[in-house]
Amino acid sequence: MNATDRTPADLLRSALAADPGRPLVTFYDDATGERVELSVATFANWVAKTANLLQGDLGAGPGDRLALLLPAHWQSAVWLLACASVGVVAEVGGDPADADLVVSGPDTLEEAAACSGERVALALRPLGGRFPQPPSGFADYAVEVPSQGDRFAPFVPVDADGPGLLVGGEELSYARIVERAREDAAKRGLGEGSRVLSGLGYDTWDGLSAGLFAALATGGSVVLVRHQEQLSADGLAQRIESERVTHTA
């Protein structure tokens, strides 16, 4: 990856320039049997559309705080990169009452309703499907995002040294996210072409690093698994082989 990249959005742009067709995020939900594979180009397209929704329709800008109430999921990864593209601080598991806007999964809608700003809900259904019945007081992400533009440019340049992420009570700048991701990748022995399988949640830095940032920082890819406890040992071994996993977390 480009040594001058200082934000997660920079890392994604470099990945897109290097090899847009390679897999970046492969997602499994072992409770539903869902499998989704996103190439760098497809993932970047979702990020661009989401960033346009965030900046345009939702009116978010640098320094605004977004309470991200989502599990480890490919759409969560998209939102993290969209926030980094706009300059919005992603507060993973943050308090909606103190946030400027909130993004919620289907299981946290009551909690998310405490946000006085814009509210977005994700059904987390296979293939990014919409809610059968839109939740009251929320914009349905699956309804709003398809019409957004495929290219994104921030109204204001993102400050790499500004606040970017709050997770586990620790706030990190965008530059520090990239630095720590590179440090973690070195510790794990990750490099270009590495493929990391992670069953960790996104509610800790370790989970975010293993399930997204470390691989993104080094030209690797992730196999992100939700509800991995429902997979047998034999099933896990088969997945590691079929997905050509090089590292596990």
Rosetta blueprint (number, residue, H / E / L):
1 M L
2 N L
3 A L
4 T L
5 D L
6 R L
7 T L
8 P H
9 A H
10 D H
11 L H
12 L H
13 R H
14 S H
15 A H
16 L H
17 A H
18 A H
19 D L
20 P L
21 G L
22 R L
23 P E
24 L E
25 V E
26 T E
27 F E
28 Y E
29 D E
30 D L
31 A L
32 T L
33 G L
34 E E
35 R E
36 V E
37 E E
38 L E
39 S E
40 V H
41 A H
42 T H
43 F H
44 A H
45 N H
46 W H
47 V H
48 A H
49 K H
50 T H
51 A H
52 N H
53 L H
54 L H
55 Q H
56 G H
57 D H
58 L L
59 G L
60 A L
61 G L
62 P L
63 G L
64 D L
65 R E
66 L E
67 A E
68 L E
69 L E
70 L L
71 P L
72 A L
73 H L
74 W H
75 Q H
76 S H
77 A H
78 V H
79 W H
80 L H
81 L H
82 A H
83 C H
84 A H
85 S H
86 V H
87 G L
88 V L
89 V E
90 A E
91 E E
92 V E
93 G L
94 G L
95 D L
96 P H
97 A H
98 D H
99 A L
100 D L
101 L E
102 V E
103 V E
104 S E
105 G L
106 P L
107 D L
108 T L
109 L H
110 E H
111 E H
112 A H
113 A L
114 A L
115 C L
116 S L
117 G L
118 E E
119 R E
120 V E
121 A E
122 L L
123 A L
124 L L
125 R L
126 P H
127 L H
128 G H
129 G L
130 R L
131 F L
132 P L
133 Q L
134 P L
135 P L
136 S L
137 G L
138 F L
139 A E
140 D E
141 Y H
142 A H
143 V H
144 E H
145 V L
146 P L
147 S L
148 Q L
149 G L
150 D L
151 R L
152 F L
153 A L
154 P L
155 F L
156 V L
157 P L
158 V L
159 D L
160 A L
161 D L
162 G L
163 P E
164 G E
165 L E
166 L E
167 V E
168 G L
169 G L
170 E E
171 E E
172 L E
173 S E
174 Y H
175 A H
176 R H
177 I H
178 V H
179 E H
180 R H
181 A H
182 R H
183 E H
184 D H
185 A H
186 A H
187 K H
188 R H
189 G L
190 L L
191 G L
192 E L
193 G L
194 S L
195 R E
196 V E
197 L E
198 S E
199 G L
200 L L
201 G L
202 Y L
203 D L
204 T L
205 W H
206 D H
207 G H
208 L H
209 S H
210 A H
211 G H
212 L H
213 F H
214 A H
215 A H
216 L H
217 A H
218 T H
219 G L
220 G L
221 S E
222 V E
223 V E
224 L E
225 V E
226 R E
227 H L
228 Q H
229 E H
230 Q H
231 L L
232 S L
233 A H
234 D H
235 G H
236 L H
237 A H
238 Q H
239 R H
240 I H
241 E H
242 S H
243 E L
244 R L
245 V L
246 T L
247 H E
248 T E
249 A L
